Amino acid sequence: MIKASLVLALLGLVVLAASVSGTVAVPFYLPLSTLALAGVMYIGRTIPKFLRIFLVMLSATHLVLLALILGARAGIITGDYTGYVPPPSAALGATAFGALIFGLAYVPVVRTICRIADRYLESQADSIIRIPFIGLVRAREGTIGTWMIGFLIAINLAQVALNVRLSFFSRDMFNALEAKDAAAFWYQLFVIFTPLAAVFVAIALTEVLLQNVLTIRWRAYLNTYYVGEWLGDGAHYRMQLIGRGADNPDQRISEDLRKFVESTYSLSVGLMNQAATLVSFVAILWTISAGFTFPGTSVEVPGLLVWVCAGYAILGTWVTHLIGRPLIALNFEQERVEANYRFSLARLREYTEQVALLSGEPAEREGIARRFGQIVDNYMRIVVRLIKLNTFTSAYFQANVVVPYILTAPYYFIGKISLGQMQQVVGAFSRVESALTYFITIYTTLADYKAVLDRLTTFEGAIASAQRVGGESKLAISEVPGRELRLQNLDVRLPDGSALLHAQGLAFRPGERTLMTGPSGSGKSTLFRAIAGIWPFGEGEVLVPEGQTMMLLPQRPYIPIGTLRDAVTYPGKADTYTDAQIAEALRSAKLPQIAERLDEERAWAQTLSLGEQQRLAVARALLAKPDWLFLDEATAALDEPTEAEVYKIIQEKLPQTTVVSIGHRSTLAAYHDRRIDMKKTESGLSTPVDLRQAEPAE
């Protein structure tokens, strides 16, 4: 950025010196605008990278414009090529838009957009891209994205330049028709139009390819980032604990990220395109209507058509905003109720057996109908608002067809402009009006985009809150030499801050099988989660043996979607174990009927009963062979004989594993060497009591 600003500044000074000395006849504002853009480039070096890309491309465009203007003034560009030379005022437009980009960097919503976009553009991850005629190129992913956006901006600016040249082709062709000049007509058609059309098609196809490659790479990177943040350090679990789950995180990662990437590209590059179009065609309108008088008077108004077009567009934009503003909140609500409806259907699919056993179908139908009714109600509010918006915009855009003819016809009839100029004015008016009403055209897209941005920022906020809770936790997990697991002055609290249990000096000794009992709600499962390191609320220290592994089996295991092999080896990799080892673990866990179905892919969580799922979790432990195994009512769904067999298998297959169990059955005592009961103290706290000592474990 600094080098680019210095180059612009130097060039501006050279042009200024040439203008003052009379070497090149250029308007005074041309070198001044170059110097101004150099200043914007210099102070803009600290703005977000996403905006800096646009600023750099603007400076490159300004250099091209300057070269064309100077080439025409020096007599280097002549003949038909003058149609490719913009007026000097175009340079002012580039400078103004550069200043606008710099100003946008300080708008809060734009900074939020750039913060998310820059995560991709500043990525240092190594990557590979295949470039036609060059082959595979290795570079950082952020660098690849930056160059692709820059190239796409260049393509869009080139399209604007081609449209400007085509407007001059239209003027010359209609003038040839008016003069009945066949040679000039065919010349314009084949020599001018055909090459321009071929180039236009080629760069349009290139744009489609690059845009799709960019968006999928951009989305892939952000998807990896957000999934990592959500799942990292148990943030997804803590988000639920603190009640800031940012409803439907699946939608925010899958759907909202897709919309964010696609809309960020289309809206930003589209705005750039429209700004360039506005600057280019305003110059044409201004030049043609320079001598126009105000209708019904003899008063000349410089650039009359520009002012009429601007007023017409501003009026339309203002009315559109008034009508369409409620769509932002309505679109946000629609995404929320749609996601809730999808989640309810997915949850019903997960618990089909339980619903069937309870004959809960009527209740489910009622709940589904109620949630779908919320979708319909909000959707109809959107429809009503869209009808109002489309009624105005349809009438507005229909009027666009005839308004430029109404404005220019009087000047054509009095011979002030030719037919070709009239046609060029109509085209330029349409382009300028379209650029000025870009806001109207994309209003519904903007409303949806703002809702997407809000959902992503609230999702980020929920993740940040969960990470902050984890980082500020005073409940420490420390690895220490030795083989005992000890609780040191441990106070466990609920998310609302209320005290749940206190444990001081409680130790779990290696090789000793311990049973924890106590009434429901006394904190047994929460204590297990504190030991596992996922419960952040409380203070004190859990001292775990250095270098030893730990596994906790909950009452309801998690069974991932995929093959049975994946389900049994979770969370490890399937190729860690041989088929024989996995099958043996299933047979040992009393699941011989599925031991030969390792490659079968299905929803095993719905296929297996809860008891079978618990035995599958035991098979995981038999494969992993942890040093410490915590069973949180992990066999509660089994009958007592099967439960007894499972405990015997654990003792036989995992002789070096220390087992700590939570359970309510009295029969469990036979499989353990020690029992700790959670008792209420006078203060209402739960505290572990070692029944072998008949006193609190302190």
Residue pairs with C-beta under 8 A, 6 or more apart in sequence:
1 41
1 42
1 44
1 45
1 52
1 55
1 56
2 42
2 45
4 41
4 56
4 59
5 38
5 39
5 41
5 42
5 45
5 59
6 38
8 34
8 35
8 37
8 38
8 41
8 59
8 62
8 63
9 34
9 35
9 38
9 39
11 34
11 63
11 66
12 31
12 32
12 34
12 35
12 38
13 31
13 35
15 24
15 26
15 30
15 31
15 34
15 66
15 70
16 31
16 32
16 35
18 24
18 26
19 25
19 26
19 28
19 30
19 31
24 70
24 73
24 74
25 73
26 69
26 70
26 73
26 88
27 88
29 88
29 91
29 92
30 66
30 69
30 88
30 91
33 62
33 91
33 92
33 94
33 95
34 62
34 66
34 91
34 95
36 95
36 99
37 58
37 59
37 62
37 94
37 95
37 98
40 55
40 95
40 98
40 99
40 102
41 55
41 56
41 59
41 98
43 102
44 51
44 52
44 55
44 98
44 101
44 102
44 105
45 52
47 55
47 101
47 102
47 105
47 114
48 105
48 111
48 114
48 115
48 117
48 118
49 114
49 118
49 121
49 122
49 146
50 113
50 114
50 117
50 118
50 121
50 149
50 268
51 101
51 102
51 104
51 105
51 110
51 114
53 121
53 146
53 149
53 150
53 153
54 101
54 153
54 268
54 272
55 98
55 101
55 102
56 150
57 150
57 153
57 154
57 157
57 272
58 94
58 97
58 98
58 101
59 98
60 154
61 94
61 157
61 276
62 91
62 94
62 95
62 98
65 86
65 90
65 91
65 94
66 91
68 77
68 84
68 85
68 86
69 85
69 86
69 88
69 91
71 77
71 85
72 82
72 85
77 84
77 85
80 191
80 192
83 165
83 168
83 169
83 192
84 161
84 165
86 161
86 164
86 280
86 283
87 283
87 287
89 279
89 283
89 286
90 279
90 280
90 283
92 279
93 275
93 276
93 278
93 279
93 280
93 282
93 283
94 279
96 279
97 272
97 275
97 276
97 279
100 275
104 110
105 111
105 114
109 450
109 453
112 453
112 457
113 264
113 453
116 222
116 260
116 264
116 456
117 264
119 221
119 222
119 225
120 141
120 142
120 145
120 218
120 221
120 222
121 142
121 145
121 146
121 149
122 142
123 140
123 141
123 142
123 145
123 221
124 140
124 141
124 142
125 140
125 141
125 142
125 221
126 138
126 139
126 140
126 141
127 138
127 139
127 140
127 141
127 144
127 217
128 136
128 137
128 138
128 139
129 136
129 137
129 139
129 144
129 213
130 136
130 137
131 137
141 217
141 221
144 217
145 214
145 217
145 218
145 221
148 210
148 213
148 214
148 217
149 214
149 265
149 269
151 210
152 207
152 210
152 211
152 214
152 265
152 269
153 269
153 272
155 203
155 206
155 207
155 210
156 207
156 269
156 272
156 273
156 276
157 272
157 273
157 276
158 203
159 200
159 203
159 204
159 207
159 273
160 273
160 276
160 277
160 280
161 280
162 196
162 199
162 200
163 277
163 280
163 431
164 280
164 281
164 284
165 196
166 193
166 196
167 281
167 284
167 424
167 427
167 428
167 431
168 424
169 188
169 192
169 193
169 196
170 420
170 423
170 424
170 427
171 420
171 421
171 423
171 424
172 184
172 188
172 192
172 420
173 185
173 188
173 189
173 193
173 420
174 418
174 419
174 420
174 422
174 423
174 424
175 184
175 418
175 419
175 420
175 421
176 182
176 184
176 185
176 188
176 420
177 185
177 419
178 418
178 419
178 420
211 265
214 265
215 261
215 262
215 265
218 261
218 265
219 257
219 258
219 261
222 257
222 260
222 261
223 253
223 254
223 257
226 252
226 253
226 257
226 459
227 253
229 235
229 460
229 463
229 467
230 236
230 249
230 253
230 463
232 467
233 467
233 470
234 466
234 470
234 533
234 534
235 463
235 466
235 467
235 470
236 249
236 466
237 466
237 534
238 466
238 467
238 469
238 470
238 534
238 536
239 245
239 246
239 249
239 462
239 463
239 465
239 466
241 469
241 495
241 536
241 537
242 465
242 466
242 469
242 495
243 495
244 461
244 462
244 465
244 466
245 462
246 252
246 455
246 458
246 459
246 461
246 462
246 463
247 336
247 339
247 340
248 336
248 339
248 340
248 342
248 343
249 459
250 339
250 343
251 335
251 339
251 342
251 455
252 455
252 456
252 459
255 335
256 335
256 452
256 455
256 456
256 459
257 456
259 448
259 449
259 452
260 449
260 452
260 453
260 456
263 445
263 448
263 449
263 452
264 449
266 445
267 442
267 445
267 446
267 449
270 438
270 442
271 438
274 434
274 435
274 438
275 435
277 431
277 432
277 434
277 435
278 431
278 432
278 435
278 436
280 431
281 428
281 431
281 432
281 435
282 303
282 306
282 432
284 424
284 425
284 428
285 303
285 305
285 306
285 309
285 425
285 428
285 429
285 432
286 302
286 303
286 305
286 306
288 305
288 417
288 421
288 424
288 425
288 428
289 303
289 304
289 305
289 306
289 425
290 302
290 303
291 300
291 416
292 300
292 301
292 304
292 305
292 411
292 416
293 299
293 300
293 301
293 304
294 300
294 301
294 304
295 410
301 307
305 404
305 407
305 408
305 425
305 429
306 432
308 407
309 429
309 432
309 433
309 436
310 432
310 436
312 403
312 433
313 432
313 433
313 436
313 437
314 436
316 393
316 396
316 437
316 440
317 436
317 437
317 439
317 440
319 392
320 389
320 392
320 393
320 396
320 439
320 440
320 443
321 439
321 443
323 385
323 388
323 389
323 392
324 385
324 389
324 443
324 444
324 447
326 385
327 382
327 385
327 386
327 389
327 443
327 444
327 447
327 448
328 447
328 450
328 451
330 378
330 381
330 382
330 385
330 447
331 382
331 447
331 448
331 450
331 451
332 450
332 451
332 454
332 455
333 378
334 375
334 378
334 379
334 382
335 451
335 452
335 455
337 371
337 374
337 375
337 378
338 375
340 371
340 374
341 368
341 371
341 372
341 374
341 375
344 367
344 368
344 371
345 368
348 355
348 364
348 368
349 603
349 606
350 605
350 606
352 606
353 606
354 360
355 361
355 364
386 444
389 443
389 444
393 440
396 437
396 440
400 430
400 433
403 429
403 433
404 425
404 426
404 429
404 430
405 426
407 425
407 429
408 417
408 422
408 425
408 426
408 429
409 422
411 417
411 422
412 418
412 419
412 422
417 425
434 441
439 446
469 536
469 537
470 536
472 536
473 536
473 537
473 538
474 538
474 539
474 540
475 490
475 492
475 530
475 535
475 536
475 537
475 538
475 539
475 540
475 541
475 542
476 540
476 541
476 542
477 533
477 541
477 542
477 544
478 541
478 542
478 543
478 544
479 543
479 544
479 545
479 546
479 547
480 543
480 544
480 545
480 546
481 545
481 546
482 545
482 546
483 509
483 510
483 545
483 548
484 507
484 508
484 509
484 510
484 543
484 545
485 507
485 508
485 531
485 542
485 543
485 544
485 545
485 628
485 658
486 505
486 506
486 507
486 508
486 542
486 543
487 503
487 504
487 505
487 506
487 507
487 531
487 540
487 541
487 542
487 543
488 504
488 505
488 540
488 541
488 542
488 543
489 504
489 539
489 540
489 541
490 501
490 502
490 503
490 504
490 506
490 530
490 538
490 539
490 540
490 541
490 542
491 499
491 501
491 502
491 538
491 539
491 540
492 499
492 500
492 501
492 502
492 503
492 523
492 526
492 527
492 530
492 535
492 537
492 538
492 540
493 499
493 500
493 537
493 538
494 500
494 537
495 537
497 537
499 683
499 684
499 685
500 523
500 526
500 538
500 685
500 686
501 522
501 523
501 526
501 527
501 678
501 685
501 686
501 687
501 688
502 681
502 685
502 686
502 687
503 527
503 540
503 687
503 688
503 697
504 697
504 698
505 697
505 698
506 676
506 688
506 690
506 697
506 698
508 514
508 628
508 658
508 660
509 658
510 545
510 627
510 658
511 656
511 658
512 658
512 673
512 674
513 651
513 658
513 659
513 660
513 661
513 671
513 672
513 673
513 674
514 659
514 660
514 661
514 672
514 673
514 674
514 675
514 676
515 661
515 662
515 663
515 668
515 669
515 671
515 672
515 674
515 675
515 676
516 524
516 527
516 660
516 661
516 662
516 663
516 675
516 676
516 677
516 678
516 688
517 524
517 662
517 663
517 664
517 675
517 676
517 677
517 678
518 524
518 677
518 678
518 679
518 686
519 678
522 678
522 680
522 686
523 678
523 686
524 632
524 662
524 678
525 554
525 632
525 633
525 662
526 535
527 688
528 552
528 630
528 632
528 660
528 662
529 535
529 552
530 538
530 542
531 542
531 544
531 550
531 630
532 550
532 552
532 630
533 542
544 550
544 628
545 627
545 628
548 627
548 628
549 624
549 626
549 627
549 628
550 626
550 627
550 628
550 629
550 630
551 620
551 621
551 624
551 626
551 628
551 629
551 630
552 630
552 632
553 614
553 617
553 618
553 620
553 621
553 629
553 630
553 631
553 632
553 634
554 632
554 633
554 634
555 614
555 632
555 633
555 634
555 636
555 637
556 610
556 613
557 613
557 614
557 616
557 617
557 634
558 570
559 567
559 570
559 604
559 605
559 608
559 613
559 616
560 566
560 567
560 570
561 603
561 604
561 605
562 601
563 574
563 598
563 599
563 600
563 601
564 594
564 597
564 598
564 599
564 600
564 604
565 574
565 579
565 582
565 598
565 599
566 574
567 604
567 616
568 582
568 585
568 586
568 598
568 616
568 619
568 620
568 623
569 576
569 577
569 582
569 620
569 623
570 620
572 623
572 624
577 585
577 623
579 598
581 623
582 595
582 598
582 619
582 623
583 595
583 596
583 598
584 595
585 619
585 620
585 622
585 623
586 592
586 594
586 595
586 616
586 619
587 595
588 619
588 622
588 649
588 653
589 615
589 616
589 618
589 619
589 622
589 646
589 649
590 615
590 642
590 645
590 646
590 649
591 612
591 615
591 616
591 619
594 608
594 612
604 613
604 616
605 613
608 616
609 637
610 637
611 637
611 638
611 639
611 642
613 637
614 634
614 635
614 636
614 637
614 638
615 638
615 642
615 646
617 634
618 634
618 635
618 646
618 649
618 650
621 629
621 650
621 654
621 657
622 649
622 650
622 653
622 654
625 654
625 656
625 657
626 654
626 657
627 656
627 657
627 658
628 657
628 658
628 660
629 650
629 654
629 657
629 658
629 659
629 660
630 660
630 661
630 662
631 659
631 660
631 661
631 662
631 663
632 662
633 662
633 663
633 664
634 661
635 643
635 646
635 647
635 663
636 663
636 664
636 665
638 646
640 665
640 667
643 665
643 667
643 668
644 667
644 670
644 671
647 668
647 671
648 671
650 657
650 659
651 659
651 671
659 672
661 668
661 671
661 672
669 675
674 690
674 692
675 690
675 691
675 692
676 688
676 689
676 690
676 691
676 697
677 688
677 689
677 691
678 686
678 687
678 688
678 689
679 686
679 687
679 688
679 689
679 696
680 686
680 687
681 687
681 696
687 696
687 697
687 698
688 696
688 697
689 695
689 696
689 697
690 696
690 697
